[in-house]
Structures are given as C-alpha cells and as structure tokens.
Amino acid sequence: MNKYTVVKKVAQAITITVTVVILLYVFFRLMPGNPAELIIAAVANKGKLSPAKLQDLLKVLGLQYGKWSFSGFIIYLRDMFMFRFGTSYNYRNDEAVIDVIRQALPYTLLLFGLAAVLSFIIGLPSGILTMFARGKKKEGAILGTSIILNSIPFFVLAIFLYVYIIGDFGVFPPSATAMNPKDLYDPTLYHLERLFYYMALPLITLTAIEAMGHLITMRAAMVSVMGEDYITTAKATGLSSRKIMFHNAARNAMIPVSTRMALEFAVLAGGAVIVEIIFGWPGMGHILFNATENEDYPLAEAGLYILALMTIIAYSLTDFIHAWLDPRLR
C-alpha cells in the first residue's frame, strides 16, 4: 500500500472520529434537562460533593458557557481528543472517568478478543469444509442451523443460557461481579480457572452466534471463488480437491470475510453490552448500564466514545488486511 493510500485511510479515520465526537456532543445535549443540574441534584442528595465542587461542576463539564456555545464545543473537542473525560460523580466515590474505563476496558477487550478469535477459528474452517458437502442434505442441515443461530439476537441466547444453565442447573455463577481483579491479571492456574469459569457463558453466547456468521460468509465466498477461471485451471492440472479448496480458493475467499471481521467488531460491541449486563461481566457494557441508570453523563459519553474509537480502528485495520490479501489493492 503506497504512502498516499495510507495517508488517505488515516484521514478518513480521523474524519469519522471527529464526526462521532460531534454526534455525541449533539445527542447528549438534545436530552431534556441540564446535565449539570441532574448531577448536582443526584450528588448533593448523597452528600458527596462540597459546595466549592458544586460551583466548579459547570466548568468541569464544559457547560459554563451554556449548552450550545461555540466555546463549550471547542473545549469539549479538546477534552475528548485528549481523553480528559472529567469525573464520574455517581461511580466509586468521584473517581476519574478515565480510571473507571481503564479498569473495565481490559475485561471487554478480553471477552471481545477471545470471542472474535474463537468464532474465526470455528467459522472459517467450517465454511470451507461445508463445500465438500455441497449439494447434499448435509449441507442444507448445516446451513439451516447456521442461519437460525446467526439470526438469534445476542440477548435472547444470553437469557436462554442464563435461565436454563444458571437457573435450572446452577453450573455457572449468576454474576461475574464477584470476580477478584487478580483473576484477570494473575496468570496462575487458580486465577485462570476462575476467570474462565466466570467468562464461560458470555463467551459461548458471543462465539456461537458469530461463528455461524463466519461459516455462512466463508461458504458464500467459496462458492463464488470456485467458479473462477484459475480454479478451473487448477482442476485441469490434476490438483486434489482438498488442495484447491485450502490453498487456491480459501485465500481469495478471505477478502470478503475480512470485511465481515471489521463488521463483527461493531456487532460484538453492541451485543456484548447487553451480554455483559445479563451476566454481570464487569466490562464496558456494565459501566455504560450503570452510567445510564445513574445519569452519569461524563461516563456515558466517554464509554460510547471509546467503543466507537475501537470500532473505527478495527475498520481501518481491515483496509490494510485487504491490501495484504489482495496485491491489486496495494
């Protein structure tokens, strides 16, 4: 990929990021009421804020010039791009928003990452192997099952597993909020076992649905690629079907699949928010739910911004993956 294309892709990512920040600014200010007044009322009732802090709150939120002032908008842009999100007044005793996110983000990244990798490992080979059963009843059964599973919303499968696996059998804990932070950072066998014990059902929920999506996409891409002239030539040279499938067709079929990988991150980001809430997984979805419930504007804005930023980065990396898979795009 030449330098011009790299600069162009980076500029696009920056433009999208600025657009997201502007939309967050507008949407949160279209909400009824004054965020500062809501926070002051909530916090004052709890006796957590001193009078001096109450006076400074408007300035901290960038609302000292009014809801829609240009000066307030410039301050908002500066703070968002410098990751200065202010203080979460309804979370962990006035803790800084960036600290709250820093504690929750590793849990979400771990869940996202494992779900993405496992769904990729399960879905892609399954999509290729399905081609060996093309035209048979077995293929119809596999595709039918995959379509049904991929059509199920994350929260429906999560509730089903929660009710029947946790409620009826009690195999897994009802909530992961009891996790010890050492379970995430301590690599000992004991803490790893506890980590996967709490993470099992959220991970199964995300992986099962996304793996079926990869299977369907890979199978469709393989069907398209198998009709190309170079595949016909490879068959004419006497190469085995297995070698043609895995060495000739699969690489070119990966291009549309890599696009879906970027889309997968956005889908997982949306689905995992609900899944984390249902299973009590202490990630970004959990803190966004708490922020919404407690009208914690700084934390809600920052959480949505971080999730959007992660999705933009994933989309940008997809362009470079495309160039690596297809030299024509370099």
C-alpha positions, 0 to 999 in steps of 0.5 A: 500500500503506497504512502498516499493510500495510507495517508488517505485511510488515516484521514478518513479515520480521523474524519469519522472520529471527529464526526462521532465526537460531534454526534455525541456532543449533539445527542447528549445535549438534545436530552431534556434537562441540564446535565449539570443540574441532574448531577448536582441534584443526584450528588448533593442528595448523597452528600458527596460533593462540597459546595466549592465542587458544586460551583466548579461542576459547570466548568468541569463539564464544559457547560459554563458557557451554556449548552450550545456555545461555540466555546463549550464545543471547542473545549469539549473537542479538546477534552475528548481528543485528549481523553480528559473525560472529567469525573464520574460523580455517581461511580466509586466515590468521584473517581476519574472517568478515565480510571473507571474505563481503564479498569473495565476496558481490559475485561471487554477487550478480553471477552471481545478478543477471545470471542472474535478469535474463537468464532474465526477459528470455528467459522472459517474452517467450517465454511470451507469444509461445508463445500465438500458437502455441497449439494447434499442434505448435509449441507442444507442441515448445516446451513439451516442451523447456521442461519437460525443461530446467526439470526438469534439476537445476542440477548435472547441466547444470553437469557436462554443460557442464563435461565436454563444453565444458571437457573435450572442447573446452577453450573455457572455463577449468576454474576461475574461481579464477584470476580477478584481483579487478580483473576484477570491479571494473575496468570496462575492456574487458580486465577485462570480457572476462575476467570474462565469459569466466570467468562464461560457463558458470555463467551459461548453466547458471543462465539456461537452466534458469530461463528455461524456468521463466519461459516455462512460468509466463508461458504458464500465466498467459496462458492463464488471463488470456485467458479473462477477461471484459475480454479478451473485451471487448477482442476485441469492440472490434476490438483486434489480437491482438498488442495484447491479448496485450502490453498487456491480458493480459501485465500481469495475467499478471505477478502470478503470475510475480512470485511465481515471481521471489521463488521463483527467488531461493531456487532460484538460491541453492541451485543456484548453490552447487553451480554455483559449486563445479563451476566454481570461481566464487569466490562464496558457494557456494565459501566455504560448500564450503570452510567445510564441508570445513574445519569452519569453523563461524563461516563456515558459519553466517554464509554460510547466514545471509546467503543466507537474509537475501537470500532473505527480502528478495527475498520481501518485495520481491515483496509490494510488486511485487504491490501495484504490479501489482495496485491491489486489493492496495494 
